[in-house]
């Protein structure tokens, strides 16, 4: 069974995949993680997959509009943005407005990716304009720039800051409340293993699945 999932779900879904394989001997779960927009484009382009979990209703709509979803997508978690800074926050970034300071190297997700669209919404809520040093194709790529000290800060999800451990420092900001993303999941029409796909979605939406996701920093749907 193949699951296409937003990059921000990597750690949680990898854990749930291992749980699923133990409960379903003989079923191998293969994941493809990336930007939700590019995953949606791959699905509508005919890439074989059984389940799609995206980081926004907008990217899921690409798949449903193309007629590639079997049934109605269900939101299973929400995610909120945080600023990821270098460990110890040497630039003393305390707000979203601080990212507009001259000389600061800031990275954002591409506007077509849910984390990028959310960042633009948060900036608009704060009446701020920001020219990043780069736009990245998914949230993990944006975070990596900070981890490698190629950037001073990035606007990513709180779950990614959580997953990075001590490699980055997270800074919360109030504008993030205006840009919370809901994550929908659905079985795809071309699923080779519809039964396993439905069972995996059931696990994601179960109390056990919710516990793994909330421990990773996701919010209840």
PyMOL commands that place a pseudoatom at each C-alpha (Angstrom):
pseudoatom trace, name=CA, resn=UNK, resi=1, chain=A, elem=C, hetatm=0, pos=[0.000, 0.000, 0.000]
pseudoatom trace, name=CA, resn=UNK, resi=2, chain=A, elem=C, hetatm=0, pos=[1.300, 3.437, -0.968]
pseudoatom trace, name=CA, resn=UNK, resi=3, chain=A, elem=C, hetatm=0, pos=[0.522, 6.571, 1.022]
pseudoatom trace, name=CA, resn=UNK, resi=4, chain=A, elem=C, hetatm=0, pos=[1.200, 10.051, -0.369]
pseudoatom trace, name=CA, resn=UNK, resi=5, chain=A, elem=C, hetatm=0, pos=[1.462, 12.470, 2.558]
pseudoatom trace, name=CA, resn=UNK, resi=6, chain=A, elem=C, hetatm=0, pos=[2.469, 16.054, 3.315]
pseudoatom trace, name=CA, resn=UNK, resi=7, chain=A, elem=C, hetatm=0, pos=[6.113, 16.420, 4.374]
pseudoatom trace, name=CA, resn=UNK, resi=8, chain=A, elem=C, hetatm=0, pos=[5.083, 17.644, 7.831]
pseudoatom trace, name=CA, resn=UNK, resi=9, chain=A, elem=C, hetatm=0, pos=[3.483, 14.245, 8.533]
pseudoatom trace, name=CA, resn=UNK, resi=10, chain=A, elem=C, hetatm=0, pos=[6.727, 12.310, 8.005]
pseudoatom trace, name=CA, resn=UNK, resi=11, chain=A, elem=C, hetatm=0, pos=[7.571, 11.449, 11.609]
pseudoatom trace, name=CA, resn=UNK, resi=12, chain=A, elem=C, hetatm=0, pos=[3.995, 10.748, 12.745]
pseudoatom trace, name=CA, resn=UNK, resi=13, chain=A, elem=C, hetatm=0, pos=[3.016, 8.693, 9.705]
pseudoatom trace, name=CA, resn=UNK, resi=14, chain=A, elem=C, hetatm=0, pos=[6.246, 6.680, 9.800]
pseudoatom trace, name=CA, resn=UNK, resi=15, chain=A, elem=C, hetatm=0, pos=[5.362, 5.687, 13.378]
pseudoatom trace, name=CA, resn=UNK, resi=16, chain=A, elem=C, hetatm=0, pos=[1.764, 4.878, 12.395]
pseudoatom trace, name=CA, resn=UNK, resi=17, chain=A, elem=C, hetatm=0, pos=[2.993, 2.902, 9.393]
pseudoatom trace, name=CA, resn=UNK, resi=18, chain=A, elem=C, hetatm=0, pos=[5.064, 0.662, 11.681]
pseudoatom trace, name=CA, resn=UNK, resi=19, chain=A, elem=C, hetatm=0, pos=[2.038, 0.200, 13.967]
pseudoatom trace, name=CA, resn=UNK, resi=20, chain=A, elem=C, hetatm=0, pos=[-0.121, -0.681, 10.956]
pseudoatom trace, name=CA, resn=UNK, resi=21, chain=A, elem=C, hetatm=0, pos=[2.345, -3.244, 9.598]
pseudoatom trace, name=CA, resn=UNK, resi=22, chain=A, elem=C, hetatm=0, pos=[2.484, -5.013, 12.985]
pseudoatom trace, name=CA, resn=UNK, resi=23, chain=A, elem=C, hetatm=0, pos=[-1.321, -5.202, 13.074]
pseudoatom trace, name=CA, resn=UNK, resi=24, chain=A, elem=C, hetatm=0, pos=[-1.537, -6.330, 9.423]
pseudoatom trace, name=CA, resn=UNK, resi=25, chain=A, elem=C, hetatm=0, pos=[1.225, -8.906, 8.827]
pseudoatom trace, name=CA, resn=UNK, resi=26, chain=A, elem=C, hetatm=0, pos=[2.174, -9.146, 5.158]
pseudoatom trace, name=CA, resn=UNK, resi=27, chain=A, elem=C, hetatm=0, pos=[1.077, -5.578, 4.340]
pseudoatom trace, name=CA, resn=UNK, resi=28, chain=A, elem=C, hetatm=0, pos=[3.944, -3.208, 3.547]
pseudoatom trace, name=CA, resn=UNK, resi=29, chain=A, elem=C, hetatm=0, pos=[3.269, 0.535, 3.793]
pseudoatom trace, name=CA, resn=UNK, resi=30, chain=A, elem=C, hetatm=0, pos=[5.334, 2.705, 1.460]
pseudoatom trace, name=CA, resn=UNK, resi=31, chain=A, elem=C, hetatm=0, pos=[5.299, 6.463, 1.988]
pseudoatom trace, name=CA, resn=UNK, resi=32, chain=A, elem=C, hetatm=0, pos=[5.960, 9.309, -0.418]
pseudoatom trace, name=CA, resn=UNK, resi=33, chain=A, elem=C, hetatm=0, pos=[6.371, 12.568, 1.509]
pseudoatom trace, name=CA, resn=UNK, resi=34, chain=A, elem=C, hetatm=0, pos=[6.577, 15.997, -0.099]
pseudoatom trace, name=CA, resn=UNK, resi=35, chain=A, elem=C, hetatm=0, pos=[4.836, 19.271, -0.801]
pseudoatom trace, name=CA, resn=UNK, resi=36, chain=A, elem=C, hetatm=0, pos=[1.081, 18.672, -0.938]
pseudoatom trace, name=CA, resn=UNK, resi=37, chain=A, elem=C, hetatm=0, pos=[0.741, 20.533, -4.242]
pseudoatom trace, name=CA, resn=UNK, resi=38, chain=A, elem=C, hetatm=0, pos=[3.325, 18.364, -6.028]
pseudoatom trace, name=CA, resn=UNK, resi=39, chain=A, elem=C, hetatm=0, pos=[1.858, 15.181, -4.527]
pseudoatom trace, name=CA, resn=UNK, resi=40, chain=A, elem=C, hetatm=0, pos=[-1.618, 16.208, -5.731]
pseudoatom trace, name=CA, resn=UNK, resi=41, chain=A, elem=C, hetatm=0, pos=[-0.205, 16.872, -9.210]
pseudoatom trace, name=CA, resn=UNK, resi=42, chain=A, elem=C, hetatm=0, pos=[1.407, 13.416, -9.232]
pseudoatom trace, name=CA, resn=UNK, resi=43, chain=A, elem=C, hetatm=0, pos=[-1.893, 11.773, -8.264]
pseudoatom trace, name=CA, resn=UNK, resi=44, chain=A, elem=C, hetatm=0, pos=[-3.898, 13.595, -10.935]
pseudoatom trace, name=CA, resn=UNK, resi=45, chain=A, elem=C, hetatm=0, pos=[-1.109, 12.735, -13.380]
pseudoatom trace, name=CA, resn=UNK, resi=46, chain=A, elem=C, hetatm=0, pos=[-1.685, 9.035, -12.770]
pseudoatom trace, name=CA, resn=UNK, resi=47, chain=A, elem=C, hetatm=0, pos=[0.914, 8.136, -10.115]
pseudoatom trace, name=CA, resn=UNK, resi=48, chain=A, elem=C, hetatm=0, pos=[-0.194, 4.946, -8.333]
pseudoatom trace, name=CA, resn=UNK, resi=49, chain=A, elem=C, hetatm=0, pos=[-1.198, 5.559, -4.697]
pseudoatom trace, name=CA, resn=UNK, resi=50, chain=A, elem=C, hetatm=0, pos=[-3.807, 4.273, -2.256]
pseudoatom trace, name=CA, resn=UNK, resi=51, chain=A, elem=C, hetatm=0, pos=[-4.122, 7.113, 0.276]
pseudoatom trace, name=CA, resn=UNK, resi=52, chain=A, elem=C, hetatm=0, pos=[-3.550, 10.886, 0.116]
pseudoatom trace, name=CA, resn=UNK, resi=53, chain=A, elem=C, hetatm=0, pos=[-3.085, 13.030, 3.233]
pseudoatom trace, name=CA, resn=UNK, resi=54, chain=A, elem=C, hetatm=0, pos=[-2.585, 16.708, 2.404]
pseudoatom trace, name=CA, resn=UNK, resi=55, chain=A, elem=C, hetatm=0, pos=[-1.710, 19.738, 4.514]
pseudoatom trace, name=CA, resn=UNK, resi=56, chain=A, elem=C, hetatm=0, pos=[-4.658, 21.839, 3.326]
pseudoatom trace, name=CA, resn=UNK, resi=57, chain=A, elem=C, hetatm=0, pos=[-8.185, 21.516, 1.921]
pseudoatom trace, name=CA, resn=UNK, resi=58, chain=A, elem=C, hetatm=0, pos=[-7.019, 23.500, -1.134]
pseudoatom trace, name=CA, resn=UNK, resi=59, chain=A, elem=C, hetatm=0, pos=[-4.451, 20.929, -2.210]
pseudoatom trace, name=CA, resn=UNK, resi=60, chain=A, elem=C, hetatm=0, pos=[-6.893, 18.099, -1.505]
pseudoatom trace, name=CA, resn=UNK, resi=61, chain=A, elem=C, hetatm=0, pos=[-9.416, 19.869, -3.776]
pseudoatom trace, name=CA, resn=UNK, resi=62, chain=A, elem=C, hetatm=0, pos=[-7.016, 19.380, -6.714]
pseudoatom trace, name=CA, resn=UNK, resi=63, chain=A, elem=C, hetatm=0, pos=[-7.473, 15.627, -6.279]
pseudoatom trace, name=CA, resn=UNK, resi=64, chain=A, elem=C, hetatm=0, pos=[-11.222, 15.658, -5.597]
pseudoatom trace, name=CA, resn=UNK, resi=65, chain=A, elem=C, hetatm=0, pos=[-11.894, 18.011, -8.529]
pseudoatom trace, name=CA, resn=UNK, resi=66, chain=A, elem=C, hetatm=0, pos=[-10.035, 15.586, -10.808]
pseudoatom trace, name=CA, resn=UNK, resi=67, chain=A, elem=C, hetatm=0, pos=[-12.287, 12.755, -9.631]
pseudoatom trace, name=CA, resn=UNK, resi=68, chain=A, elem=C, hetatm=0, pos=[-9.403, 10.802, -8.104]
pseudoatom trace, name=CA, resn=UNK, resi=69, chain=A, elem=C, hetatm=0, pos=[-10.788, 10.524, -4.551]
pseudoatom trace, name=CA, resn=UNK, resi=70, chain=A, elem=C, hetatm=0, pos=[-12.955, 7.626, -3.408]
pseudoatom trace, name=CA, resn=UNK, resi=71, chain=A, elem=C, hetatm=0, pos=[-15.400, 9.240, -1.021]
pseudoatom trace, name=CA, resn=UNK, resi=72, chain=A, elem=C, hetatm=0, pos=[-15.228, 12.470, 0.944]
pseudoatom trace, name=CA, resn=UNK, resi=73, chain=A, elem=C, hetatm=0, pos=[-11.928, 13.587, 2.513]
pseudoatom trace, name=CA, resn=UNK, resi=74, chain=A, elem=C, hetatm=0, pos=[-11.983, 13.822, 6.316]
pseudoatom trace, name=CA, resn=UNK, resi=75, chain=A, elem=C, hetatm=0, pos=[-9.966, 16.342, 8.334]
pseudoatom trace, name=CA, resn=UNK, resi=76, chain=A, elem=C, hetatm=0, pos=[-7.922, 14.469, 10.956]
pseudoatom trace, name=CA, resn=UNK, resi=77, chain=A, elem=C, hetatm=0, pos=[-5.628, 17.158, 12.458]
pseudoatom trace, name=CA, resn=UNK, resi=78, chain=A, elem=C, hetatm=0, pos=[-4.763, 20.851, 12.255]
pseudoatom trace, name=CA, resn=UNK, resi=79, chain=A, elem=C, hetatm=0, pos=[-1.350, 22.501, 12.293]
pseudoatom trace, name=CA, resn=UNK, resi=80, chain=A, elem=C, hetatm=0, pos=[-0.087, 25.945, 13.263]
pseudoatom trace, name=CA, resn=UNK, resi=81, chain=A, elem=C, hetatm=0, pos=[2.992, 27.894, 12.212]
pseudoatom trace, name=CA, resn=UNK, resi=82, chain=A, elem=C, hetatm=0, pos=[6.041, 28.737, 14.292]
pseudoatom trace, name=CA, resn=UNK, resi=83, chain=A, elem=C, hetatm=0, pos=[9.286, 30.536, 13.526]
pseudoatom trace, name=CA, resn=UNK, resi=84, chain=A, elem=C, hetatm=0, pos=[12.301, 28.217, 13.556]
pseudoatom trace, name=CA, resn=UNK, resi=85, chain=A, elem=C, hetatm=0, pos=[15.499, 30.015, 14.550]
pseudoatom trace, name=CA, resn=UNK, resi=86, chain=A, elem=C, hetatm=0, pos=[19.060, 28.879, 15.153]
pseudoatom trace, name=CA, resn=UNK, resi=87, chain=A, elem=C, hetatm=0, pos=[19.593, 27.119, 18.507]
pseudoatom trace, name=CA, resn=UNK, resi=88, chain=A, elem=C, hetatm=0, pos=[19.603, 29.648, 21.319]
pseudoatom trace, name=CA, resn=UNK, resi=89, chain=A, elem=C, hetatm=0, pos=[17.920, 32.216, 19.058]
pseudoatom trace, name=CA, resn=UNK, resi=90, chain=A, elem=C, hetatm=0, pos=[21.107, 34.346, 18.607]
pseudoatom trace, name=CA, resn=UNK, resi=91, chain=A, elem=C, hetatm=0, pos=[19.251, 36.962, 16.536]
pseudoatom trace, name=CA, resn=UNK, resi=92, chain=A, elem=C, hetatm=0, pos=[16.709, 37.415, 19.353]
pseudoatom trace, name=CA, resn=UNK, resi=93, chain=A, elem=C, hetatm=0, pos=[13.726, 36.940, 17.087]
pseudoatom trace, name=CA, resn=UNK, resi=94, chain=A, elem=C, hetatm=0, pos=[10.612, 37.417, 19.196]
pseudoatom trace, name=CA, resn=UNK, resi=95, chain=A, elem=C, hetatm=0, pos=[7.894, 38.188, 16.634]
pseudoatom trace, name=CA, resn=UNK, resi=96, chain=A, elem=C, hetatm=0, pos=[6.891, 37.795, 13.010]
pseudoatom trace, name=CA, resn=UNK, resi=97, chain=A, elem=C, hetatm=0, pos=[7.742, 41.475, 12.478]
pseudoatom trace, name=CA, resn=UNK, resi=98, chain=A, elem=C, hetatm=0, pos=[11.342, 40.753, 13.563]
pseudoatom trace, name=CA, resn=UNK, resi=99, chain=A, elem=C, hetatm=0, pos=[11.773, 38.632, 10.414]
pseudoatom trace, name=CA, resn=UNK, resi=100, chain=A, elem=C, hetatm=0, pos=[11.573, 41.792, 8.294]
pseudoatom trace, name=CA, resn=UNK, resi=101, chain=A, elem=C, hetatm=0, pos=[14.769, 43.184, 9.869]
pseudoatom trace, name=CA, resn=UNK, resi=102, chain=A, elem=C, hetatm=0, pos=[17.507, 44.127, 7.421]
pseudoatom trace, name=CA, resn=UNK, resi=103, chain=A, elem=C, hetatm=0, pos=[20.280, 41.569, 7.009]
pseudoatom trace, name=CA, resn=UNK, resi=104, chain=A, elem=C, hetatm=0, pos=[18.285, 38.634, 8.387]
pseudoatom trace, name=CA, resn=UNK, resi=105, chain=A, elem=C, hetatm=0, pos=[18.244, 35.565, 6.125]
pseudoatom trace, name=CA, resn=UNK, resi=106, chain=A, elem=C, hetatm=0, pos=[14.711, 34.159, 6.235]
pseudoatom trace, name=CA, resn=UNK, resi=107, chain=A, elem=C, hetatm=0, pos=[13.338, 31.163, 4.312]
pseudoatom trace, name=CA, resn=UNK, resi=108, chain=A, elem=C, hetatm=0, pos=[9.678, 30.536, 3.467]
pseudoatom trace, name=CA, resn=UNK, resi=109, chain=A, elem=C, hetatm=0, pos=[7.861, 27.631, 1.843]
pseudoatom trace, name=CA, resn=UNK, resi=110, chain=A, elem=C, hetatm=0, pos=[6.758, 28.268, -1.728]
pseudoatom trace, name=CA, resn=UNK, resi=111, chain=A, elem=C, hetatm=0, pos=[3.398, 30.064, -1.954]
pseudoatom trace, name=CA, resn=UNK, resi=112, chain=A, elem=C, hetatm=0, pos=[1.833, 27.053, -3.719]
pseudoatom trace, name=CA, resn=UNK, resi=113, chain=A, elem=C, hetatm=0, pos=[2.624, 24.768, -0.761]
pseudoatom trace, name=CA, resn=UNK, resi=114, chain=A, elem=C, hetatm=0, pos=[0.224, 24.840, 2.239]
pseudoatom trace, name=CA, resn=UNK, resi=115, chain=A, elem=C, hetatm=0, pos=[2.923, 26.007, 4.684]
pseudoatom trace, name=CA, resn=UNK, resi=116, chain=A, elem=C, hetatm=0, pos=[3.819, 28.826, 2.274]
pseudoatom trace, name=CA, resn=UNK, resi=117, chain=A, elem=C, hetatm=0, pos=[0.201, 29.849, 1.749]
pseudoatom trace, name=CA, resn=UNK, resi=118, chain=A, elem=C, hetatm=0, pos=[-0.281, 29.867, 5.535]
pseudoatom trace, name=CA, resn=UNK, resi=119, chain=A, elem=C, hetatm=0, pos=[2.845, 32.018, 5.998]
pseudoatom trace, name=CA, resn=UNK, resi=120, chain=A, elem=C, hetatm=0, pos=[1.519, 34.551, 3.483]
pseudoatom trace, name=CA, resn=UNK, resi=121, chain=A, elem=C, hetatm=0, pos=[-1.816, 34.612, 5.337]
pseudoatom trace, name=CA, resn=UNK, resi=122, chain=A, elem=C, hetatm=0, pos=[-0.038, 35.219, 8.667]
pseudoatom trace, name=CA, resn=UNK, resi=123, chain=A, elem=C, hetatm=0, pos=[2.102, 38.002, 7.167]
pseudoatom trace, name=CA, resn=UNK, resi=124, chain=A, elem=C, hetatm=0, pos=[-1.023, 39.635, 5.739]
pseudoatom trace, name=CA, resn=UNK, resi=125, chain=A, elem=C, hetatm=0, pos=[-2.714, 39.380, 9.154]
pseudoatom trace, name=CA, resn=UNK, resi=126, chain=A, elem=C, hetatm=0, pos=[0.212, 41.304, 10.621]
pseudoatom trace, name=CA, resn=UNK, resi=127, chain=A, elem=C, hetatm=0, pos=[0.321, 43.820, 7.774]
pseudoatom trace, name=CA, resn=UNK, resi=128, chain=A, elem=C, hetatm=0, pos=[3.872, 42.675, 7.001]
pseudoatom trace, name=CA, resn=UNK, resi=129, chain=A, elem=C, hetatm=0, pos=[5.871, 42.178, 3.808]
pseudoatom trace, name=CA, resn=UNK, resi=130, chain=A, elem=C, hetatm=0, pos=[8.842, 39.841, 3.722]
pseudoatom trace, name=CA, resn=UNK, resi=131, chain=A, elem=C, hetatm=0, pos=[11.307, 39.016, 0.946]
pseudoatom trace, name=CA, resn=UNK, resi=132, chain=A, elem=C, hetatm=0, pos=[12.912, 35.663, 1.806]
pseudoatom trace, name=CA, resn=UNK, resi=133, chain=A, elem=C, hetatm=0, pos=[16.334, 34.538, 0.615]
pseudoatom trace, name=CA, resn=UNK, resi=134, chain=A, elem=C, hetatm=0, pos=[14.593, 31.480, -0.873]
pseudoatom trace, name=CA, resn=UNK, resi=135, chain=A, elem=C, hetatm=0, pos=[11.253, 29.758, -1.312]
pseudoatom trace, name=CA, resn=UNK, resi=136, chain=A, elem=C, hetatm=0, pos=[11.394, 26.011, -0.617]
pseudoatom trace, name=CA, resn=UNK, resi=137, chain=A, elem=C, hetatm=0, pos=[9.270, 23.229, -2.129]
pseudoatom trace, name=CA, resn=UNK, resi=138, chain=A, elem=C, hetatm=0, pos=[8.185, 21.774, 1.221]
pseudoatom trace, name=CA, resn=UNK, resi=139, chain=A, elem=C, hetatm=0, pos=[8.375, 22.515, 4.931]
pseudoatom trace, name=CA, resn=UNK, resi=140, chain=A, elem=C, hetatm=0, pos=[11.215, 20.076, 5.622]
pseudoatom trace, name=CA, resn=UNK, resi=141, chain=A, elem=C, hetatm=0, pos=[13.397, 21.786, 3.018]
pseudoatom trace, name=CA, resn=UNK, resi=142, chain=A, elem=C, hetatm=0, pos=[12.718, 25.168, 4.645]
pseudoatom trace, name=CA, resn=UNK, resi=143, chain=A, elem=C, hetatm=0, pos=[13.616, 23.818, 8.077]
pseudoatom trace, name=CA, resn=UNK, resi=144, chain=A, elem=C, hetatm=0, pos=[16.799, 22.183, 6.768]
pseudoatom trace, name=CA, resn=UNK, resi=145, chain=A, elem=C, hetatm=0, pos=[18.105, 25.591, 5.666]
pseudoatom trace, name=CA, resn=UNK, resi=146, chain=A, elem=C, hetatm=0, pos=[18.052, 26.698, 9.313]
pseudoatom trace, name=CA, resn=UNK, resi=147, chain=A, elem=C, hetatm=0, pos=[19.462, 23.410, 10.600]
pseudoatom trace, name=CA, resn=UNK, resi=148, chain=A, elem=C, hetatm=0, pos=[22.403, 23.785, 8.195]
pseudoatom trace, name=CA, resn=UNK, resi=149, chain=A, elem=C, hetatm=0, pos=[22.805, 27.444, 9.248]
pseudoatom trace, name=CA, resn=UNK, resi=150, chain=A, elem=C, hetatm=0, pos=[22.177, 28.557, 5.656]
pseudoatom trace, name=CA, resn=UNK, resi=151, chain=A, elem=C, hetatm=0, pos=[19.342, 30.728, 6.993]
pseudoatom trace, name=CA, resn=UNK, resi=152, chain=A, elem=C, hetatm=0, pos=[18.721, 32.567, 10.263]
pseudoatom trace, name=CA, resn=UNK, resi=153, chain=A, elem=C, hetatm=0, pos=[15.050, 31.662, 10.449]
pseudoatom trace, name=CA, resn=UNK, resi=154, chain=A, elem=C, hetatm=0, pos=[12.195, 29.931, 8.630]
pseudoatom trace, name=CA, resn=UNK, resi=155, chain=A, elem=C, hetatm=0, pos=[8.419, 29.988, 8.984]
pseudoatom trace, name=CA, resn=UNK, resi=156, chain=A, elem=C, hetatm=0, pos=[7.430, 26.334, 9.380]
pseudoatom trace, name=CA, resn=UNK, resi=157, chain=A, elem=C, hetatm=0, pos=[4.926, 24.228, 11.322]
pseudoatom trace, name=CA, resn=UNK, resi=158, chain=A, elem=C, hetatm=0, pos=[5.178, 23.802, 15.080]
pseudoatom trace, name=CA, resn=UNK, resi=159, chain=A, elem=C, hetatm=0, pos=[5.303, 20.039, 14.465]
pseudoatom trace, name=CA, resn=UNK, resi=160, chain=A, elem=C, hetatm=0, pos=[8.496, 20.420, 12.426]
pseudoatom trace, name=CA, resn=UNK, resi=161, chain=A, elem=C, hetatm=0, pos=[10.123, 22.495, 15.172]
pseudoatom trace, name=CA, resn=UNK, resi=162, chain=A, elem=C, hetatm=0, pos=[9.095, 19.744, 17.600]
pseudoatom trace, name=CA, resn=UNK, resi=163, chain=A, elem=C, hetatm=0, pos=[10.552, 17.005, 15.358]
pseudoatom trace, name=CA, resn=UNK, resi=164, chain=A, elem=C, hetatm=0, pos=[13.857, 18.863, 14.951]
pseudoatom trace, name=CA, resn=UNK, resi=165, chain=A, elem=C, hetatm=0, pos=[14.555, 18.674, 18.686]
pseudoatom trace, name=CA, resn=UNK, resi=166, chain=A, elem=C, hetatm=0, pos=[17.507, 20.840, 19.677]
pseudoatom trace, name=CA, resn=UNK, resi=167, chain=A, elem=C, hetatm=0, pos=[18.560, 21.589, 16.104]
pseudoatom trace, name=CA, resn=UNK, resi=168, chain=A, elem=C, hetatm=0, pos=[16.338, 24.697, 16.066]
pseudoatom trace, name=CA, resn=UNK, resi=169, chain=A, elem=C, hetatm=0, pos=[14.532, 26.961, 18.519]
pseudoatom trace, name=CA, resn=UNK, resi=170, chain=A, elem=C, hetatm=0, pos=[10.816, 27.634, 18.075]
pseudoatom trace, name=CA, resn=UNK, resi=171, chain=A, elem=C, hetatm=0, pos=[9.250, 31.069, 18.441]
pseudoatom trace, name=CA, resn=UNK, resi=172, chain=A, elem=C, hetatm=0, pos=[5.457, 31.352, 18.629]
pseudoatom trace, name=CA, resn=UNK, resi=173, chain=A, elem=C, hetatm=0, pos=[3.688, 34.379, 17.156]
pseudoatom trace, name=CA, resn=UNK, resi=174, chain=A, elem=C, hetatm=0, pos=[0.035, 35.472, 17.463]
pseudoatom trace, name=CA, resn=UNK, resi=175, chain=A, elem=C, hetatm=0, pos=[-0.576, 35.906, 13.707]
pseudoatom trace, name=CA, resn=UNK, resi=176, chain=A, elem=C, hetatm=0, pos=[-0.253, 32.131, 13.331]
pseudoatom trace, name=CA, resn=UNK, resi=177, chain=A, elem=C, hetatm=0, pos=[-3.769, 31.799, 14.768]
pseudoatom trace, name=CA, resn=UNK, resi=178, chain=A, elem=C, hetatm=0, pos=[-5.050, 33.409, 11.556]
pseudoatom trace, name=CA, resn=UNK, resi=179, chain=A, elem=C, hetatm=0, pos=[-3.412, 30.722, 9.396]
pseudoatom trace, name=CA, resn=UNK, resi=180, chain=A, elem=C, hetatm=0, pos=[-4.187, 27.319, 10.926]
pseudoatom trace, name=CA, resn=UNK, resi=181, chain=A, elem=C, hetatm=0, pos=[-4.265, 24.511, 8.342]
pseudoatom trace, name=CA, resn=UNK, resi=182, chain=A, elem=C, hetatm=0, pos=[-6.667, 21.557, 8.458]
pseudoatom trace, name=CA, resn=UNK, resi=183, chain=A, elem=C, hetatm=0, pos=[-5.262, 18.265, 7.117]
pseudoatom trace, name=CA, resn=UNK, resi=184, chain=A, elem=C, hetatm=0, pos=[-7.667, 16.034, 5.138]
pseudoatom trace, name=CA, resn=UNK, resi=185, chain=A, elem=C, hetatm=0, pos=[-7.135, 12.361, 4.268]
pseudoatom trace, name=CA, resn=UNK, resi=186, chain=A, elem=C, hetatm=0, pos=[-8.875, 10.183, 1.667]
pseudoatom trace, name=CA, resn=UNK, resi=187, chain=A, elem=C, hetatm=0, pos=[-8.646, 6.834, -0.104]
pseudoatom trace, name=CA, resn=UNK, resi=188, chain=A, elem=C, hetatm=0, pos=[-7.865, 7.214, -3.786]
pseudoatom trace, name=CA, resn=UNK, resi=189, chain=A, elem=C, hetatm=0, pos=[-9.956, 5.716, -6.587]
pseudoatom trace, name=CA, resn=UNK, resi=190, chain=A, elem=C, hetatm=0, pos=[-7.010, 3.879, -8.089]
pseudoatom trace, name=CA, resn=UNK, resi=191, chain=A, elem=C, hetatm=0, pos=[-6.160, 2.120, -4.813]
pseudoatom trace, name=CA, resn=UNK, resi=192, chain=A, elem=C, hetatm=0, pos=[-4.808, -1.400, -5.397]
pseudoatom trace, name=CA, resn=UNK, resi=193, chain=A, elem=C, hetatm=0, pos=[-5.586, -2.328, -1.803]
pseudoatom trace, name=CA, resn=UNK, resi=194, chain=A, elem=C, hetatm=0, pos=[-8.785, -0.520, -0.830]
pseudoatom trace, name=CA, resn=UNK, resi=195, chain=A, elem=C, hetatm=0, pos=[-9.244, -2.560, 2.348]
pseudoatom trace, name=CA, resn=UNK, resi=196, chain=A, elem=C, hetatm=0, pos=[-5.773, -1.725, 3.663]
pseudoatom trace, name=CA, resn=UNK, resi=197, chain=A, elem=C, hetatm=0, pos=[-6.214, 1.925, 2.635]
pseudoatom trace, name=CA, resn=UNK, resi=198, chain=A, elem=C, hetatm=0, pos=[-9.446, 2.196, 4.624]
pseudoatom trace, name=CA, resn=UNK, resi=199, chain=A, elem=C, hetatm=0, pos=[-7.836, 0.454, 7.602]
pseudoatom trace, name=CA, resn=UNK, resi=200, chain=A, elem=C, hetatm=0, pos=[-4.866, 2.837, 7.564]
pseudoatom trace, name=CA, resn=UNK, resi=201, chain=A, elem=C, hetatm=0, pos=[-7.194, 5.872, 7.449]
pseudoatom trace, name=CA, resn=UNK, resi=202, chain=A, elem=C, hetatm=0, pos=[-9.144, 4.366, 10.360]
pseudoatom trace, name=CA, resn=UNK, resi=203, chain=A, elem=C, hetatm=0, pos=[-5.880, 4.055, 12.337]
pseudoatom trace, name=CA, resn=UNK, resi=204, chain=A, elem=C, hetatm=0, pos=[-4.942, 7.683, 11.595]
pseudoatom trace, name=CA, resn=UNK, resi=205, chain=A, elem=C, hetatm=0, pos=[-8.358, 8.841, 12.822]
pseudoatom trace, name=CA, resn=UNK, resi=206, chain=A, elem=C, hetatm=0, pos=[-8.474, 6.519, 15.861]
pseudoatom trace, name=CA, resn=UNK, resi=207, chain=A, elem=C, hetatm=0, pos=[-7.640, 7.467, 19.452]
pseudoatom trace, name=CA, resn=UNK, resi=208, chain=A, elem=C, hetatm=0, pos=[-4.257, 5.752, 19.006]
pseudoatom trace, name=CA, resn=UNK, resi=209, chain=A, elem=C, hetatm=0, pos=[-3.550, 7.718, 15.848]
pseudoatom trace, name=CA, resn=UNK, resi=210, chain=A, elem=C, hetatm=0, pos=[-4.640, 10.993, 17.441]
pseudoatom trace, name=CA, resn=UNK, resi=211, chain=A, elem=C, hetatm=0, pos=[-2.300, 10.364, 20.360]
pseudoatom trace, name=CA, resn=UNK, resi=212, chain=A, elem=C, hetatm=0, pos=[0.711, 9.940, 18.041]
pseudoatom trace, name=CA, resn=UNK, resi=213, chain=A, elem=C, hetatm=0, pos=[-0.243, 13.081, 16.111]
pseudoatom trace, name=CA, resn=UNK, resi=214, chain=A, elem=C, hetatm=0, pos=[-0.958, 15.298, 19.132]
pseudoatom trace, name=CA, resn=UNK, resi=215, chain=A, elem=C, hetatm=0, pos=[2.286, 14.189, 20.797]
pseudoatom trace, name=CA, resn=UNK, resi=216, chain=A, elem=C, hetatm=0, pos=[4.032, 15.443, 17.640]
pseudoatom trace, name=CA, resn=UNK, resi=217, chain=A, elem=C, hetatm=0, pos=[2.414, 18.868, 18.142]
pseudoatom trace, name=CA, resn=UNK, resi=218, chain=A, elem=C, hetatm=0, pos=[-0.612, 18.597, 15.858]
pseudoatom trace, name=CA, resn=UNK, resi=219, chain=A, elem=C, hetatm=0, pos=[-3.918, 20.103, 17.004]
pseudoatom trace, name=CA, resn=UNK, resi=220, chain=A, elem=C, hetatm=0, pos=[-7.236, 18.239, 17.176]
pseudoatom trace, name=CA, resn=UNK, resi=221, chain=A, elem=C, hetatm=0, pos=[-9.295, 18.664, 13.970]
for i in range(1, 221): cmd.bond("trace and resi %d" % i, "trace and resi %d" % (i + 1))
show_as sticks, trace
zoom trace
